[in-house]
């Protein structure tokens, strides 16, 4: 048995997003935007802040309080915000942070580079039962793609903890308010990587209540081309539009998986994922558990559905053939024989569908 789900959420770049990005280049790359970077008002610093304002306008209803963060930085996705928030904490003398078991593994990987330890807590831990500190929380949660109830976030804040609020999956769920108004939410990050399939474009923003000095240079040192793409995407969509389009497809994909493998997989709140709870997993046999083992996060399981979306993409065949032609033209003598065989098998499978 082969389950086509993947473990890392690189996400699906939908036709709507592709069309928006294509419009950036429709009449040739807008070089005047970069050439104007030495001109007022604000030069490229001002240009990056246009994207910040677009983010604030787009999410004014679903992220109340985001405009209340006075320090704003355009970054290469969520990761620089995570990294440099740890730099700031280390300068403050913070030696460890709290994360829930099964959370985004990047927190641990990055924290360790800053000499900061990770304290993993059970998801049902009462935040008042542990010493006040810093919590890194993703909502929708990277654990399973589900929305964490606001009262749980509130409880962490009210217990005296400071919260880093990771909104990497924002705009991939039903309408919901991710309220960041509590003063103990010290920073929030927004990324275009997952919901819009723009992982390799590296674009996002950090919103902080206090300056993050190591992000100061992002006022100038960012990728204007990525900002153009992000502006085009938000300008072409309505909030929660992709969820309304892809939620039925998510349910159909998971129904297909369950018919074939009998897993009892559930649709996550974000349309990108499916999940199984610990209780769900107890109902599976040894063969099924082996099939999903690589998807385990703490005591539950998370599945990225991107390969199934690609199979249903109306332009998948055309894109794959173009990719094949590109690789054959550009990578001659670079791809190994094994890689060439893998490529040919994959293309053959698509062409035979």
TILUMPA-187474 format. One record per residue (C-alpha): residue number from 0; residue in three letters; z, x, y. Coordinates in steps of 0.25 Angstrom, whole numbers, padded with zeros to 4 digits. Each point is the difference from the previous one (the first is absolute). Example, Ala and Ser with C-alpha at 12.3 -4.5 7.8 and 13.67 -1.06 7.14 Angstrom:
BEGIN
{site 0,"ALA",{0031,0049,-0018}}
{site 1,"SER",{-0002,0006,0014}}
This chain:
BEGIN
{site 0,"UNK",{0000,0000,0000}}
{site 1,"UNK",{-0003,0005,0014}}
{site 2,"UNK",{0006,-0007,0012}}
{site 3,"UNK",{-0008,0003,0012}}
{site 4,"UNK",{0011,-0001,0011}}
{site 5,"UNK",{0004,0013,0007}}
{site 6,"UNK",{0014,0005,0004}}
{site 7,"UNK",{-0003,0006,0014}}
{site 8,"UNK",{-0003,-0011,0010}}
{site 9,"UNK",{-0013,0006,0007}}
{site 10,"UNK",{-0004,-0014,0002}}
{site 11,"UNK",{-0013,-0008,0001}}
{site 12,"UNK",{-0009,0002,0012}}
{site 13,"UNK",{-0006,-0015,0001}}
{site 14,"UNK",{-0014,-0003,0005}}
{site 15,"UNK",{0006,-0006,0012}}
{site 16,"UNK",{0007,0013,0004}}
{site 17,"UNK",{-0013,0008,-0004}}
{site 18,"UNK",{-0008,-0009,0009}}
{site 19,"UNK",{0010,0003,0012}}
{site 20,"UNK",{-0001,0015,-0002}}
{site 21,"UNK",{-0015,0000,-0001}}
{site 22,"UNK",{-0001,-0006,0013}}
{site 23,"UNK",{0007,0012,0006}}
{site 24,"UNK",{-0013,0008,-0004}}
{site 25,"UNK",{-0010,-0011,0002}}
{site 26,"UNK",{-0007,0007,0011}}
{site 27,"UNK",{0004,0014,-0002}}
{site 28,"UNK",{0014,0006,0001}}
{site 29,"UNK",{0006,-0003,0014}}
{site 30,"UNK",{0001,0014,0005}}
{site 31,"UNK",{0003,-0005,0014}}
{site 32,"UNK",{0014,-0004,-0005}}
{site 33,"UNK",{0004,0014,-0004}}
{site 34,"UNK",{-0008,0006,0012}}
{site 35,"UNK",{0008,-0009,0009}}
{site 36,"UNK",{0013,0007,-0005}}
{site 37,"UNK",{0002,0008,0012}}
{site 38,"UNK",{-0002,-0011,0009}}
{site 39,"UNK",{0010,-0010,0006}}
{site 40,"UNK",{0007,-0010,-0002}}
{site 41,"UNK",{0008,0008,-0010}}
{site 42,"UNK",{-0011,0007,-0007}}
{site 43,"UNK",{0002,0001,-0015}}
{site 44,"UNK",{0015,-0003,0002}}
{site 45,"UNK",{-0004,-0014,0006}}
{site 46,"UNK",{-0011,-0002,-0011}}
{site 47,"UNK",{0011,0001,-0011}}
{site 48,"UNK",{0009,-0009,0007}}
{site 49,"UNK",{-0011,-0011,0000}}
{site 50,"UNK",{0001,0000,-0015}}
{site 51,"UNK",{0016,-0002,0001}}
{site 52,"UNK",{-0002,-0012,0009}}
{site 53,"UNK",{-0010,-0006,-0010}}
{site 54,"UNK",{0010,0002,-0011}}
{site 55,"UNK",{0011,-0007,0009}}
{site 56,"UNK",{-0009,-0011,0003}}
{site 57,"UNK",{-0005,-0002,-0014}}
{site 58,"UNK",{0014,0000,-0006}}
{site 59,"UNK",{0007,-0007,0012}}
{site 60,"UNK",{0004,-0012,-0009}}
{site 61,"UNK",{0003,0006,-0014}}
{site 62,"UNK",{0007,0012,0005}}
{site 63,"UNK",{0010,-0005,0011}}
{site 64,"UNK",{0006,0011,0008}}
{site 65,"UNK",{-0010,0011,-0002}}
{site 66,"UNK",{-0004,0001,0014}}
{site 67,"UNK",{0015,0003,0003}}
{site 68,"UNK",{-0002,0014,-0005}}
{site 69,"UNK",{-0003,0009,0012}}
{site 70,"UNK",{-0005,0012,-0007}}
{site 71,"UNK",{-0013,-0002,-0007}}
{site 72,"UNK",{-0009,0010,-0007}}
{site 73,"UNK",{-0014,-0001,-0006}}
{site 74,"UNK",{0001,0008,-0014}}
{site 75,"UNK",{-0008,0003,-0012}}
{site 76,"UNK",{0005,-0012,-0008}}
{site 77,"UNK",{0015,-0002,-0003}}
{site 78,"UNK",{0003,0014,-0006}}
{site 79,"UNK",{0001,0007,0014}}
{site 80,"UNK",{0010,-0010,0004}}
{site 81,"UNK",{0008,0001,-0012}}
{site 82,"UNK",{0000,0016,0000}}
{site 83,"UNK",{0003,0001,0015}}
{site 84,"UNK",{0011,-0010,-0001}}
{site 85,"UNK",{0007,0009,-0010}}
{site 86,"UNK",{-0002,0012,0009}}
{site 87,"UNK",{0007,-0008,0011}}
{site 88,"UNK",{0012,-0004,-0010}}
{site 89,"UNK",{0001,0014,-0005}}
{site 90,"UNK",{0002,0005,0015}}
{site 91,"UNK",{0011,-0011,0001}}
{site 92,"UNK",{0007,0006,-0012}}
{site 93,"UNK",{-0003,-0011,-0010}}
{site 94,"UNK",{0000,0006,-0014}}
{site 95,"UNK",{-0004,-0013,-0008}}
{site 96,"UNK",{-0006,-0014,0001}}
{site 97,"UNK",{0000,-0012,-0009}}
{site 98,"UNK",{-0011,-0006,-0007}}
{site 99,"UNK",{-0001,-0011,-0011}}
{site 100,"UNK",{-0003,0004,-0014}}
{site 101,"UNK",{-0015,-0001,-0002}}
{site 102,"UNK",{-0004,0001,0015}}
{site 103,"UNK",{-0012,0008,0005}}
{site 104,"UNK",{0002,0014,-0006}}
{site 105,"UNK",{-0006,0007,0012}}
{site 106,"UNK",{0014,-0002,0007}}
{site 107,"UNK",{0006,0009,-0010}}
{site 108,"UNK",{-0011,0010,0000}}
{site 109,"UNK",{0000,0001,0015}}
{site 110,"UNK",{0015,0000,0002}}
{site 111,"UNK",{0001,0012,-0009}}
{site 112,"UNK",{-0009,0008,0008}}
{site 113,"UNK",{0010,-0002,0012}}
{site 114,"UNK",{0012,0003,-0008}}
{site 115,"UNK",{0004,-0014,-0001}}
{site 116,"UNK",{0005,-0006,-0013}}
{site 117,"UNK",{-0002,-0014,-0005}}
{site 118,"UNK",{0011,-0010,-0005}}
{site 119,"UNK",{-0007,-0011,-0008}}
{site 120,"UNK",{0007,-0013,0000}}
{site 121,"UNK",{-0002,-0012,-0009}}
{site 122,"UNK",{-0008,-0011,0006}}
{site 123,"UNK",{0012,-0010,0000}}
{site 124,"UNK",{0010,0010,0006}}
{site 125,"UNK",{0008,-0005,0011}}
{site 126,"UNK",{-0003,0009,0012}}
{site 127,"UNK",{0014,-0002,0005}}
{site 128,"UNK",{0005,0007,-0013}}
{site 129,"UNK",{-0006,0013,0004}}
{site 130,"UNK",{0003,0009,0012}}
{site 131,"UNK",{-0008,-0002,0012}}
{site 132,"UNK",{-0013,0008,0001}}
{site 133,"UNK",{-0015,-0001,0000}}
{site 134,"UNK",{-0008,-0009,-0009}}
{site 135,"UNK",{-0015,0001,-0002}}
{site 136,"UNK",{-0006,-0014,-0004}}
{site 137,"UNK",{-0014,-0004,-0002}}
{site 138,"UNK",{-0003,-0015,0003}}
{site 139,"UNK",{-0008,-0006,-0007}}
{site 140,"UNK",{0007,0009,-0010}}
{site 141,"UNK",{-0007,0012,-0007}}
{site 142,"UNK",{0008,-0003,-0012}}
{site 143,"UNK",{-0008,-0013,-0004}}
{site 144,"UNK",{-0008,-0004,0012}}
{site 145,"UNK",{0010,-0012,0003}}
{site 146,"UNK",{0006,-0004,0013}}
{site 147,"UNK",{0014,0004,0002}}
{site 148,"UNK",{0008,-0012,0006}}
{site 149,"UNK",{0004,0003,0014}}
{site 150,"UNK",{0014,-0003,-0003}}
{site 151,"UNK",{0001,0013,-0009}}
{site 152,"UNK",{-0006,0008,0012}}
{site 153,"UNK",{0010,-0006,0009}}
{site 154,"UNK",{0012,0003,-0010}}
{site 155,"UNK",{-0004,0015,0000}}
{site 156,"UNK",{0000,0000,0015}}
{site 157,"UNK",{0013,-0008,0002}}
{site 158,"UNK",{0007,0010,-0010}}
{site 159,"UNK",{-0002,0011,0011}}
{site 160,"UNK",{-0012,0007,-0006}}
{site 161,"UNK",{-0013,0004,0007}}
{site 162,"UNK",{-0013,-0004,-0006}}
{site 163,"UNK",{-0014,0006,0000}}
{site 164,"UNK",{-0009,-0012,-0002}}
{site 165,"UNK",{-0013,0003,-0008}}
{site 166,"UNK",{-0010,-0011,0003}}
{site 167,"UNK",{-0011,0007,-0009}}
{site 168,"UNK",{-0004,-0013,-0007}}
{site 169,"UNK",{0000,-0008,0013}}
{site 170,"UNK",{-0011,-0011,0001}}
{site 171,"UNK",{-0002,-0001,-0015}}
{site 172,"UNK",{0009,-0012,-0002}}
{site 173,"UNK",{0002,-0014,0004}}
{site 174,"UNK",{0005,-0002,0014}}
{site 175,"UNK",{0014,0005,0001}}
{site 176,"UNK",{0009,0006,0011}}
{site 177,"UNK",{0004,0014,-0002}}
{site 178,"UNK",{0010,0000,0011}}
{site 179,"UNK",{0003,0014,0006}}
{site 180,"UNK",{0009,-0004,0012}}
{site 181,"UNK",{0013,0004,-0006}}
{site 182,"UNK",{0004,0013,0008}}
{site 183,"UNK",{0004,0007,-0013}}
{site 184,"UNK",{-0015,0000,-0004}}
{site 185,"UNK",{-0002,0014,0006}}
{site 186,"UNK",{-0015,0001,-0003}}
{site 187,"UNK",{-0012,-0007,-0006}}
{site 188,"UNK",{-0013,0004,-0005}}
{site 189,"UNK",{-0014,-0007,-0002}}
{site 190,"UNK",{-0011,0005,-0008}}
{site 191,"UNK",{-0015,-0004,-0003}}
{site 192,"UNK",{0000,0007,-0013}}
{site 193,"UNK",{0004,-0011,-0010}}
{site 194,"UNK",{-0004,-0014,0006}}
{site 195,"UNK",{-0013,0005,0005}}
{site 196,"UNK",{-0004,0010,-0010}}
{site 197,"UNK",{0000,0011,0011}}
{site 198,"UNK",{0008,0011,-0008}}
{site 199,"UNK",{-0010,0011,0003}}
{site 200,"UNK",{-0001,-0004,0014}}
{site 201,"UNK",{0014,0004,0003}}
{site 202,"UNK",{0004,-0009,0011}}
{site 203,"UNK",{0013,-0007,0004}}
{site 204,"UNK",{0011,0000,0010}}
{site 205,"UNK",{0015,0002,0002}}
{site 206,"UNK",{0009,-0008,0008}}
{site 207,"UNK",{0014,0006,0004}}
{site 208,"UNK",{0012,-0003,0008}}
{site 209,"UNK",{0002,0014,0004}}
{site 210,"UNK",{-0010,0012,0002}}
{site 211,"UNK",{-0005,0007,-0013}}
{site 212,"UNK",{-0003,0014,0007}}
{site 213,"UNK",{-0008,0005,-0012}}
{site 214,"UNK",{-0010,-0012,0002}}
{site 215,"UNK",{-0002,0003,0015}}
{site 216,"UNK",{-0013,0007,-0003}}
{site 217,"UNK",{-0006,-0012,-0006}}
{site 218,"UNK",{-0003,-0005,0014}}
{site 219,"UNK",{-0012,0009,-0001}}
{site 220,"UNK",{-0001,0006,-0014}}
{site 221,"UNK",{-0005,-0012,-0008}}
{site 222,"UNK",{-0013,-0005,-0005}}
{site 223,"UNK",{-0008,-0008,0010}}
{site 224,"UNK",{-0010,-0005,-0010}}
{site 225,"UNK",{0011,-0006,-0009}}
{site 226,"UNK",{0005,-0007,0013}}
{site 227,"UNK",{-0013,-0006,0002}}
{site 228,"UNK",{-0001,-0005,-0014}}
{site 229,"UNK",{0014,-0006,0000}}
{site 230,"UNK",{-0003,-0007,0013}}
{site 231,"UNK",{-0013,-0005,-0006}}
{site 232,"UNK",{0008,-0006,-0012}}
{site 233,"UNK",{0011,-0007,0008}}
{site 234,"UNK",{-0010,-0005,0010}}
{site 235,"UNK",{-0008,-0007,-0012}}
{site 236,"UNK",{0012,-0006,-0007}}
{site 237,"UNK",{0010,-0011,0002}}
{site 238,"UNK",{0014,0003,-0005}}
{site 239,"UNK",{0002,-0003,-0015}}
{site 240,"UNK",{-0015,-0003,-0001}}
{site 241,"UNK",{-0002,0010,-0012}}
{site 242,"UNK",{0011,-0006,-0007}}
{site 243,"UNK",{-0006,-0014,0001}}
{site 244,"UNK",{-0013,0005,-0005}}
{site 245,"UNK",{0005,0009,-0012}}
{site 246,"UNK",{0013,-0008,-0005}}
{site 247,"UNK",{-0009,-0009,-0009}}
{site 248,"UNK",{-0007,0013,-0005}}
{site 249,"UNK",{0014,0007,-0003}}
{site 250,"UNK",{0004,-0012,-0008}}
{site 251,"UNK",{-0013,-0001,-0008}}
{site 252,"UNK",{0001,0015,-0003}}
{site 253,"UNK",{0014,-0001,-0005}}
{site 254,"UNK",{-0003,-0012,-0008}}
{site 255,"UNK",{-0011,0008,-0006}}
{site 256,"UNK",{0009,0012,-0003}}
{site 257,"UNK",{0010,-0010,-0006}}
{site 258,"UNK",{-0010,-0006,-0009}}
{site 259,"UNK",{-0005,0013,-0005}}
{site 260,"UNK",{0014,0007,-0002}}
{site 261,"UNK",{0010,-0011,0000}}
{site 262,"UNK",{0009,0008,0010}}
{site 263,"UNK",{0005,-0012,0009}}
{site 264,"UNK",{-0003,0008,0012}}
{site 265,"UNK",{0003,-0007,0013}}
{site 266,"UNK",{-0008,0000,0014}}
{site 267,"UNK",{0008,0008,0010}}
{site 268,"UNK",{0002,-0005,0014}}
{site 269,"UNK",{-0011,0010,0005}}
{site 270,"UNK",{-0013,-0003,-0006}}
{site 271,"UNK",{-0002,0015,-0004}}
{site 272,"UNK",{0010,0000,-0011}}
{site 273,"UNK",{0005,-0007,-0013}}
{site 274,"UNK",{0014,0002,-0005}}
{site 275,"UNK",{0010,-0002,-0012}}
{site 276,"UNK",{0015,-0001,0001}}
{site 277,"UNK",{0010,0006,-0009}}
{site 278,"UNK",{0002,-0013,-0007}}
{site 279,"UNK",{-0015,-0002,-0002}}
{site 280,"UNK",{-0001,0014,-0006}}
{site 281,"UNK",{0010,-0004,-0010}}
{site 282,"UNK",{-0009,-0010,-0006}}
{site 283,"UNK",{-0011,0010,-0003}}
{site 284,"UNK",{-0003,0007,-0013}}
{site 285,"UNK",{0000,0015,-0002}}
{site 286,"UNK",{-0016,0001,0001}}
{site 287,"UNK",{0001,-0008,0013}}
{site 288,"UNK",{0011,0009,0006}}
{site 289,"UNK",{-0008,0012,-0004}}
{site 290,"UNK",{-0012,-0005,0007}}
{site 291,"UNK",{0008,-0002,0013}}
{site 292,"UNK",{0009,0012,0000}}
{site 293,"UNK",{-0007,0007,0011}}
{site 294,"UNK",{0003,-0011,0009}}
{site 295,"UNK",{0015,0000,-0001}}
{site 296,"UNK",{0008,0000,0013}}
{site 297,"UNK",{0015,0000,-0003}}
{site 298,"UNK",{0002,-0011,-0009}}
{site 299,"UNK",{-0013,-0008,0004}}
{site 300,"UNK",{-0015,0002,0000}}
{site 301,"UNK",{-0010,0000,0011}}
{site 302,"UNK",{-0015,0000,-0002}}
{site 303,"UNK",{-0011,0002,0011}}
{site 304,"UNK",{-0012,-0009,-0002}}
{site 305,"UNK",{-0010,0008,0007}}
{site 306,"UNK",{-0009,0003,-0012}}
{site 307,"UNK",{-0001,-0015,-0003}}
{site 308,"UNK",{-0004,-0003,0015}}
{site 309,"UNK",{-0011,0010,-0001}}
{site 310,"UNK",{-0006,-0006,-0012}}
{site 311,"UNK",{-0001,-0013,0008}}
{site 312,"UNK",{-0005,0006,0012}}
{site 313,"UNK",{-0015,-0005,0003}}
{site 314,"UNK",{-0004,0014,0005}}
{site 315,"UNK",{0007,0008,-0011}}
{site 316,"UNK",{-0013,0003,-0008}}
{site 317,"UNK",{-0007,0005,0012}}
{site 318,"UNK",{0011,0008,0005}}
{site 319,"UNK",{0002,0007,-0013}}
{site 320,"UNK",{-0015,0003,-0001}}
{site 321,"UNK",{0001,0006,0014}}
{site 322,"UNK",{0012,0008,-0004}}
{site 323,"UNK",{-0007,0005,-0012}}
{site 324,"UNK",{-0012,0005,0008}}
{site 325,"UNK",{0010,0006,0010}}
{site 326,"UNK",{0007,0008,-0011}}
{site 327,"UNK",{-0013,0005,-0007}}
{site 328,"UNK",{-0006,0004,0014}}
{site 329,"UNK",{0013,0007,0006}}
{site 330,"UNK",{0008,0005,-0012}}
{site 331,"UNK",{-0010,0007,-0009}}
{site 332,"UNK",{0006,0011,-0006}}
{site 333,"UNK",{0014,-0004,0004}}
{site 334,"UNK",{0003,-0012,-0009}}
{site 335,"UNK",{0005,0005,-0014}}
{site 336,"UNK",{-0008,-0005,-0012}}
{site 337,"UNK",{0012,-0008,-0004}}
{site 338,"UNK",{0000,-0007,0014}}
{site 339,"UNK",{-0015,-0002,-0001}}
{site 340,"UNK",{0002,-0007,-0013}}
{site 341,"UNK",{0011,-0009,0006}}
{site 342,"UNK",{-0008,-0004,0011}}
{site 343,"UNK",{-0012,-0003,-0009}}
{site 344,"UNK",{0009,-0009,-0009}}
{site 345,"UNK",{0006,-0007,0012}}
{site 346,"UNK",{-0014,-0003,0006}}
{site 347,"UNK",{-0005,-0004,-0013}}
{site 348,"UNK",{0011,-0010,-0002}}
{site 349,"UNK",{-0002,-0006,0014}}
{site 350,"UNK",{-0015,-0001,-0002}}
{site 351,"UNK",{0002,-0007,-0014}}
{site 352,"UNK",{0009,-0011,0006}}
